[in-house]
Amino acid sequence: MTHFTKASAIALGVVLSATAAGAQEAPDWLGGELKKPLSETRIGITVLYPGSNAYQAKYAETAESYSEELGIQATVMDPQGDPAVQFNQIQDMASQRLDALVVWPTSQNALIPAIRNASRSDIPVITSNSPIGEAGRRYVVAHTGPDDCAQAEQAAEMLGDALGGEGDIVVVEGTPGYSVSILRKNCFLDKLADEYPDVTILASQTAEWNREKAQTVMETYLTQFGDEIDGVYAFDDGMGLGVISALQGAGKEPGEVKVVTCNQFGEGWDAMKAGWHSGSNKQSPVDDAILAIQTAVKVANGIEVPEMQGIDTPKVLPENVDEFDRPTW
């Protein structure tokens, strides 16, 4: 099996060999007939930055393994979070006349010209996990992934309830300008203001989806605000784990500061069991990647798909954590 690797300077495409078995058979989920064998279906996949955290790494791994399972020809690429690199990847894949492209965007707007070029060349583009800016959506056949606004609203509810409706919190954000960051911020702020007006935000700062940076940000917050901090909202569980490390290093007790995140990781599940974590939601990178690839295969075969397709992201709380399997990412 070919393994996913990260290039040092530019993304490295890993071309997955097609398998002959079942190439002529349409899978049950396709919802139509194959225009050509799966073994002849060529899809390009560019993933945000698999080296950034466990969720993205698992997504890339699943994209590779599921493509091999289907027997399609798929190229999985890593732009390392760089919009310029991803722009070039999209342009290159479009020039190869692939049957469809799956793009987990690194930028809300910087990729629009490349996506437009692919679309105008009759190569369907599916965005995955994170939508691009409104101006570019006319060039995208479909979007798949979580509802980030709903997740942020869930986070506001979980943190507001954990605080009993009042208290002072700090926020650890994702990368500025990135669509997920925008949604997970604005929808959280709106829900908090509307339903928990007595919860006050002391400070909000980016940690760029990085666990170590989140720990540093939280250490700075603790130095600045100390015991004033009643709760923390981190935009994802990787950063939440950095926050928890900072709380542990400061001698805090489990649950003394309420920590709420989006898309729980395995270590976050453990932290919740240990009392450090007050709320998150289930978001599977396996489901995320599979839905995107299935959608690309459908589109490549001329099958109509919804413009938006989501994955389930139920709340995970200390009282129901045992109802969920521990994430493997």
C-alpha positions as CSV (number, residue, x, y, z in Angstrom):
1,M,0.0,0.0,0.0
2,T,1.2,3.5,-0.8
3,H,1.4,5.7,2.3
4,F,0.6,9.4,2.6
5,T,3.7,11.5,3.0
6,K,4.4,15.2,3.6
7,A,6.7,17.1,1.3
8,S,9.2,19.5,2.8
9,A,8.6,22.4,0.5
10,I,5.7,21.7,-1.8
11,A,2.9,19.2,-1.6
12,L,3.7,15.7,-2.8
13,G,1.0,13.8,-4.7
14,V,0.6,10.2,-3.8
15,V,-0.9,8.4,-6.8
16,L,-3.0,5.5,-5.7
17,S,-3.1,2.4,-7.9
18,A,-6.5,1.2,-9.1
19,T,-7.5,-2.3,-8.4
20,A,-9.3,-4.4,-10.9
21,A,-11.7,-6.1,-8.4
22,G,-15.2,-4.8,-8.7
23,A,-14.2,-2.0,-11.1
24,Q,-17.2,-2.6,-13.3
25,E,-19.8,-2.8,-10.5
26,A,-21.6,0.3,-9.3
27,P,-21.5,0.6,-5.5
28,D,-24.9,0.7,-3.7
29,W,-24.4,4.3,-2.6
30,L,-23.8,5.6,-6.1
31,G,-27.5,6.0,-6.9
32,G,-27.0,5.4,-10.7
33,E,-25.0,3.8,-13.4
34,L,-21.2,4.1,-13.9
35,K,-20.3,6.0,-17.0
36,K,-17.0,4.2,-17.0
37,P,-15.2,1.6,-14.7
38,L,-14.1,2.9,-11.3
39,S,-10.6,1.8,-12.2
40,E,-10.6,4.5,-14.9
41,T,-12.1,7.2,-12.7
42,R,-9.4,9.9,-11.9
43,I,-9.9,12.2,-8.9
44,G,-7.6,14.8,-7.4
45,I,-7.7,15.5,-3.7
46,T,-5.9,18.4,-1.9
47,V,-6.2,18.4,1.9
48,L,-5.7,21.5,4.0
49,Y,-2.6,20.4,6.0
50,P,-2.4,16.8,7.3
51,G,0.6,17.6,9.4
52,S,-1.3,20.2,11.4
53,N,-3.4,17.9,13.6
54,A,-4.7,14.4,14.1
55,Y,-8.1,15.1,12.4
56,Q,-6.5,16.3,9.2
57,A,-4.0,13.4,9.2
58,K,-6.8,10.9,9.6
59,Y,-8.8,12.6,6.8
60,A,-5.8,12.2,4.4
61,E,-5.2,8.6,5.5
62,T,-8.9,7.8,4.9
63,A,-8.9,9.5,1.5
64,E,-6.0,7.3,0.5
65,S,-7.3,4.0,1.9
66,Y,-10.9,4.5,0.7
67,S,-9.8,5.4,-2.8
68,E,-7.8,2.2,-2.9
69,E,-10.8,0.3,-1.6
70,L,-12.9,1.7,-4.4
71,G,-10.2,1.1,-7.0
72,I,-10.3,4.6,-8.3
73,Q,-7.2,6.5,-9.4
74,A,-6.8,9.2,-6.7
75,T,-4.0,11.7,-6.1
76,V,-3.9,12.9,-2.5
77,M,-1.9,16.2,-2.1
78,D,-0.7,18.2,0.9
79,P,-0.4,22.0,0.4
80,Q,0.9,22.4,4.0
81,G,-1.7,25.1,4.7
82,D,-0.3,27.3,2.0
83,P,-2.9,28.9,-0.4
84,A,-0.3,29.6,-3.0
85,V,0.8,25.9,-3.1
86,Q,-2.8,24.7,-3.1
87,F,-3.7,27.1,-5.9
88,N,-0.9,25.6,-8.0
89,Q,-2.1,22.1,-7.2
90,I,-5.6,22.8,-8.4
91,Q,-4.2,24.4,-11.6
92,D,-2.0,21.3,-12.2
93,M,-4.8,18.8,-11.5
94,A,-7.2,20.7,-13.8
95,S,-4.6,20.6,-16.6
96,Q,-4.5,16.8,-16.3
97,R,-8.3,16.8,-17.1
98,L,-9.2,14.7,-14.1
99,D,-12.8,13.6,-13.6
100,A,-13.4,15.6,-10.4
101,L,-11.4,17.5,-7.8
102,V,-11.9,17.5,-4.0
103,V,-10.6,20.6,-2.3
104,W,-10.3,21.2,1.4
105,P,-9.6,24.9,1.0
106,T,-6.7,26.6,2.8
107,S,-8.2,30.0,2.1
108,Q,-11.7,31.4,1.8
109,N,-11.0,33.6,-1.3
110,A,-7.4,33.0,-2.6
111,L,-8.3,29.8,-4.4
112,I,-11.4,31.1,-6.3
113,P,-9.5,31.9,-9.6
114,A,-8.1,28.4,-9.7
115,I,-11.4,26.8,-8.8
116,R,-13.1,29.0,-11.4
117,N,-10.6,27.8,-14.1
118,A,-11.3,24.2,-13.3
119,S,-15.0,24.7,-13.4
120,R,-14.8,26.6,-16.7
121,S,-12.8,23.7,-18.1
122,D,-15.7,21.4,-17.2
123,I,-13.9,19.7,-14.3
124,P,-16.3,19.5,-11.4
125,V,-15.0,20.8,-8.0
126,I,-16.3,19.6,-4.6
127,T,-15.2,21.5,-1.6
128,S,-14.8,19.5,1.6
129,N,-14.9,20.3,5.3
130,S,-14.5,24.1,4.8
131,P,-16.5,26.2,2.2
132,I,-14.8,28.8,0.1
133,G,-16.0,32.4,-0.1
134,E,-19.5,33.3,-1.4
135,A,-18.0,34.7,-4.6
136,G,-16.6,31.3,-5.6
137,R,-19.5,29.1,-4.8
138,R,-21.0,29.3,-8.2
139,Y,-17.9,27.4,-9.5
140,V,-18.4,24.5,-6.9
141,V,-20.7,21.6,-7.7
142,A,-21.2,20.6,-4.1
143,H,-19.9,21.1,-0.6
144,T,-19.6,18.3,2.0
145,G,-18.6,18.4,5.7
146,P,-19.7,19.6,9.1
147,D,-21.9,22.5,9.9
148,D,-19.4,24.7,11.6
149,C,-22.0,27.3,12.6
150,A,-24.1,24.7,14.3
151,Q,-21.0,23.3,16.1
152,A,-20.1,26.8,17.4
153,E,-23.7,27.3,18.6
154,Q,-23.4,23.9,20.4
155,A,-20.2,25.1,22.0
156,A,-21.8,28.3,23.3
157,E,-24.6,26.3,24.7
158,M,-22.3,23.8,26.4
159,L,-20.0,26.4,27.9
160,G,-22.9,28.7,28.9
161,D,-24.6,25.8,30.7
162,A,-21.4,24.6,32.3
163,L,-20.9,28.1,33.7
164,G,-24.5,28.3,35.0
165,G,-25.1,31.2,32.6
166,E,-22.5,33.6,33.9
167,G,-18.8,34.0,34.2
168,D,-15.7,35.2,32.4
169,I,-14.1,33.3,29.5
170,V,-11.2,33.4,27.0
171,V,-11.3,32.2,23.4
172,V,-8.6,30.3,21.5
173,E,-9.2,30.8,17.7
174,G,-8.2,29.1,14.5
175,T,-6.4,30.7,11.7
176,P,-7.8,34.2,10.9
177,G,-9.6,34.6,7.6
178,Y,-10.2,30.8,7.2
179,S,-13.9,30.1,6.7
180,V,-14.1,27.6,9.6
181,S,-12.5,30.1,11.9
182,I,-15.0,32.8,10.9
183,L,-18.0,30.5,11.4
184,R,-16.8,29.0,14.7
185,K,-16.2,32.5,16.0
186,N,-19.2,34.5,14.8
187,C,-21.8,31.8,15.4
188,F,-20.4,31.2,18.9
189,L,-20.5,35.0,19.7
190,D,-24.1,35.4,18.4
191,K,-25.4,32.4,20.4
192,L,-23.6,33.6,23.5
193,A,-24.8,37.1,23.2
194,D,-28.4,36.0,22.6
195,E,-28.8,33.3,25.2
196,Y,-26.0,33.9,27.8
197,P,-25.6,37.7,28.1
198,D,-23.9,37.3,31.5
199,V,-21.0,35.4,30.1
200,T,-18.2,37.9,29.3
201,I,-15.2,37.4,27.0
202,L,-12.0,38.6,28.5
203,A,-9.8,38.0,25.4
204,S,-9.7,36.2,22.1
205,Q,-6.5,35.2,20.3
206,T,-5.5,32.8,17.5
207,A,-3.4,29.6,18.0
208,E,-3.7,28.7,14.3
209,W,-5.1,25.2,15.0
210,N,-1.9,24.2,16.7
211,R,-1.8,22.5,20.1
212,E,1.5,23.9,21.2
213,K,0.6,27.4,20.3
214,A,-2.7,27.0,22.1
215,Q,-0.9,26.0,25.3
216,T,1.3,29.1,25.0
217,V,-1.8,31.3,24.4
218,M,-3.5,29.8,27.4
219,E,-0.4,30.3,29.6
220,T,-0.4,34.0,28.6
221,Y,-4.1,34.2,29.5
222,L,-3.4,32.7,32.9
223,T,-0.6,35.1,33.5
224,Q,-2.8,38.0,32.4
225,F,-6.1,37.1,34.1
226,G,-5.3,34.4,36.6
227,D,-8.4,33.2,38.6
228,E,-10.7,35.5,36.7
229,I,-11.0,32.9,34.0
230,D,-14.0,30.6,34.5
231,G,-14.1,29.0,31.1
232,V,-12.4,28.6,27.7
233,Y,-13.7,28.0,24.2
234,A,-11.2,26.5,21.8
235,F,-12.1,26.2,18.1
236,D,-11.0,22.5,18.0
237,D,-10.0,19.8,20.3
238,G,-6.3,19.9,19.4
239,M,-6.1,23.4,20.7
240,G,-8.3,22.4,23.6
241,L,-5.8,19.9,24.6
242,G,-3.1,22.6,24.6
243,V,-5.4,24.7,26.9
244,I,-5.8,21.7,29.3
245,S,-2.0,21.3,29.4
246,A,-1.6,24.9,30.4
247,L,-4.3,24.5,33.1
248,Q,-2.5,21.4,34.4
249,G,0.8,23.3,34.4
250,A,-0.8,26.1,36.4
251,G,-1.9,23.7,39.1
252,K,-5.6,23.9,38.3
253,E,-7.9,21.1,39.3
254,P,-10.1,19.2,36.8
255,G,-13.2,21.2,36.1
256,E,-12.0,24.3,37.9
257,V,-12.0,26.0,34.5
258,K,-14.6,24.8,32.0
259,V,-13.1,23.9,28.7
260,V,-15.3,23.5,25.6
261,T,-14.3,22.7,22.0
262,C,-15.4,21.5,18.6
263,N,-14.7,18.1,17.0
264,Q,-13.4,15.9,19.8
265,F,-10.2,13.9,19.5
266,G,-9.3,10.7,21.3
267,E,-7.2,12.5,23.9
268,G,-10.1,15.0,24.4
269,W,-12.3,12.0,25.1
270,D,-9.8,10.9,27.7
271,A,-9.7,14.4,29.2
272,M,-13.5,14.5,29.4
273,K,-13.5,11.2,31.3
274,A,-10.9,12.6,33.7
275,G,-12.9,15.7,34.3
276,W,-10.9,18.3,32.4
277,H,-13.2,18.7,29.5
278,S,-16.7,20.1,29.7
279,G,-18.1,19.7,26.2
280,S,-17.3,19.0,22.5
281,N,-19.0,17.3,19.6
282,K,-18.4,14.2,17.6
283,Q,-17.0,15.0,14.1
284,S,-15.5,12.1,12.2
285,P,-12.7,12.7,9.7
286,V,-13.4,9.2,8.3
287,D,-17.1,10.2,7.6
288,D,-15.8,13.6,6.3
289,A,-13.4,12.1,3.8
290,I,-15.7,9.3,2.6
291,L,-18.6,11.6,1.9
292,A,-16.4,13.9,-0.1
293,I,-15.0,11.0,-2.2
294,Q,-18.4,9.4,-2.8
295,T,-19.7,12.8,-3.9
296,A,-16.8,13.2,-6.3
297,V,-17.4,9.8,-7.8
298,K,-21.1,10.5,-8.2
299,V,-20.3,13.8,-9.9
300,A,-17.8,12.2,-12.2
301,N,-20.5,9.8,-13.3
302,G,-23.0,12.6,-14.1
303,I,-25.2,11.8,-11.0
304,E,-26.9,14.9,-9.5
305,V,-25.9,15.6,-5.9
306,P,-27.2,18.1,-3.3
307,E,-25.3,21.4,-3.1
308,M,-24.7,20.9,0.6
309,Q,-24.2,17.6,2.4
310,G,-23.4,17.4,6.1
311,I,-22.1,14.9,8.6
312,D,-23.6,14.5,12.0
313,T,-21.9,16.3,14.9
314,P,-23.8,15.5,18.1
315,K,-22.8,17.1,21.4
316,V,-20.4,15.1,23.6
317,L,-20.7,15.9,27.3
318,P,-19.4,14.3,30.5
319,E,-22.8,12.8,31.1
320,N,-23.0,11.1,27.7
321,V,-19.4,10.6,26.7
322,D,-19.6,6.8,27.3
323,E,-22.3,6.6,24.5
324,F,-19.5,7.5,22.0
325,D,-16.6,5.4,20.9
326,R,-13.2,6.9,21.7
327,P,-12.0,8.7,18.5
328,T,-9.0,7.0,16.9
329,W,-7.5,10.3,15.9
